[in-house]
Amino acid sequence: MSDFMEKLAQLRDAKDFTALIDSIPYARLMGVEMLEDESGELLFQLPFAERNVGNTALPALHGGLIGGFLENAALLHLIWHRESLEAPKIVDFSLDYLRSGRPQTLFARCEITKQGKRVAHVLIEAWQEDRRKPVAVARAHFLLTQ
Amino acid sequence: MTPSPANPQVLETMSALFVSLPHCATLGFQYLGTEGRRPVLKVEWREDLVGNPASGTIHGGVITSLVDTTSAVSVTACLPDFETIATLDLRIDYLKAAMPGKAIYCRAECYRLASQIAFTRAVCYHDDPADPIAHGVATFMRESSRASMLQEAKP
């Protein structure tokens, strides 16, 4: 267990979402926000920012940025729901782009499909105005043991 | 035999456009050139791109953007003429942790350009493409939009 994971666990227990995001430099650069909705489920959001654009003609969010946002969401979601203080390591990440990301807030929700002894499988979904019209869906495998 | 770019002007214009897009500029992507039809991009290690402050490792999301962008450039190396493309899907395998403080390079190739879809593969590495940090496979939709991506880049 690293000092970093211990700090993350403290922030998790205090539900200090802002400090949690701020502790991950690239999440902060993207402008990620994290909160708990009425039902206590984690919700990630990314308010629109010019620096996140990948197509200036449409305009649309950069596909790689959408990937980074979802990958980051999956990792934090997993850390949030785990007892262990070992940092999960991403093994692979697969992403399907369904619609272009418009210049609006992007939302993401994750679901741990399976958490085994060594590997966890996480599904991630991203949408904007309408949850029934996803912008992207992704899945990630994380290694849980060192 | 290494084939040369299908249309050098398309590659030159699109590679310059792709690395100049706001998010790529934010990450500091550099286009280093294309060998045959395989472009190489570089991103310097930077503190604000880190994903794990304990190790100083670059965030996987930066690698995702690098693979996406380099793969898109590799498609333009095969295009006979200007057209808009969009990523359809992308998979990244994280083969080993990136080293803190070191630049990451990505080399991609479009190994099949079909009439509607382009198929790409890419590797990310520090010093040697044969010793990769990550491997990425992607597909791109061709003619994804009637809106040209070039409105700003055209001379």
Chai-1 contact restraints between the chains, C-beta under 6 A:
chainA,res_idxA,chainB,res_idxB,connection_type,confidence,min_distance_angstrom,max_distance_angstrom,comment,restraint_id
A,S2,B,A54,contact,1.0,0.0,6.0,A-B,restraint_1
A,F4,B,P53,contact,1.0,0.0,6.0,A-B,restraint_2
A,F4,B,A54,contact,1.0,0.0,6.0,A-B,restraint_3
A,P25,B,D48,contact,1.0,0.0,6.0,A-B,restraint_4
A,P25,B,V50,contact,1.0,0.0,6.0,A-B,restraint_5
A,Y26,B,L49,contact,1.0,0.0,6.0,A-B,restraint_6
A,Y26,B,G51,contact,1.0,0.0,6.0,A-B,restraint_7
A,Y26,B,H59,contact,1.0,0.0,6.0,A-B,restraint_8
A,Y26,B,G61,contact,1.0,0.0,6.0,A-B,restraint_9
A,L29,B,D48,contact,1.0,0.0,6.0,A-B,restraint_10
A,E50,B,P22,contact,1.0,0.0,6.0,A-B,restraint_11
A,R51,B,P22,contact,1.0,0.0,6.0,A-B,restraint_12
A,R51,B,T26,contact,1.0,0.0,6.0,A-B,restraint_13
A,N52,B,H23,contact,1.0,0.0,6.0,A-B,restraint_14
A,V53,B,P22,contact,1.0,0.0,6.0,A-B,restraint_15
A,G54,B,L21,contact,1.0,0.0,6.0,A-B,restraint_16
A,G54,B,H23,contact,1.0,0.0,6.0,A-B,restraint_17
A,A57,B,A147,contact,1.0,0.0,6.0,A-B,restraint_18
A,A57,B,M149,contact,1.0,0.0,6.0,A-B,restraint_19
A,A57,B,Q151,contact,1.0,0.0,6.0,A-B,restraint_20
A,H62,B,H23,contact,1.0,0.0,6.0,A-B,restraint_21
A,G63,B,D68,contact,1.0,0.0,6.0,A-B,restraint_22
A,G63,B,T87,contact,1.0,0.0,6.0,A-B,restraint_23
A,G64,B,T64,contact,1.0,0.0,6.0,A-B,restraint_24
A,G64,B,S65,contact,1.0,0.0,6.0,A-B,restraint_25
A,G64,B,D68,contact,1.0,0.0,6.0,A-B,restraint_26
A,L65,B,H23,contact,1.0,0.0,6.0,A-B,restraint_27
A,G67,B,T64,contact,1.0,0.0,6.0,A-B,restraint_28
A,G68,B,G61,contact,1.0,0.0,6.0,A-B,restraint_29
A,G68,B,T64,contact,1.0,0.0,6.0,A-B,restraint_30
A,E71,B,G60,contact,1.0,0.0,6.0,A-B,restraint_31
A,E71,B,G61,contact,1.0,0.0,6.0,A-B,restraint_32
A,N72,B,G61,contact,1.0,0.0,6.0,A-B,restraint_33
A,I90,B,G60,contact,1.0,0.0,6.0,A-B,restraint_34
A,I90,B,Y94,contact,1.0,0.0,6.0,A-B,restraint_35
A,D92,B,D93,contact,1.0,0.0,6.0,A-B,restraint_36
A,F93,B,I92,contact,1.0,0.0,6.0,A-B,restraint_37
A,S94,B,R91,contact,1.0,0.0,6.0,A-B,restraint_38
A,L95,B,L90,contact,1.0,0.0,6.0,A-B,restraint_39
A,D96,B,D89,contact,1.0,0.0,6.0,A-B,restraint_40
A,Y97,B,T87,contact,1.0,0.0,6.0,A-B,restraint_41
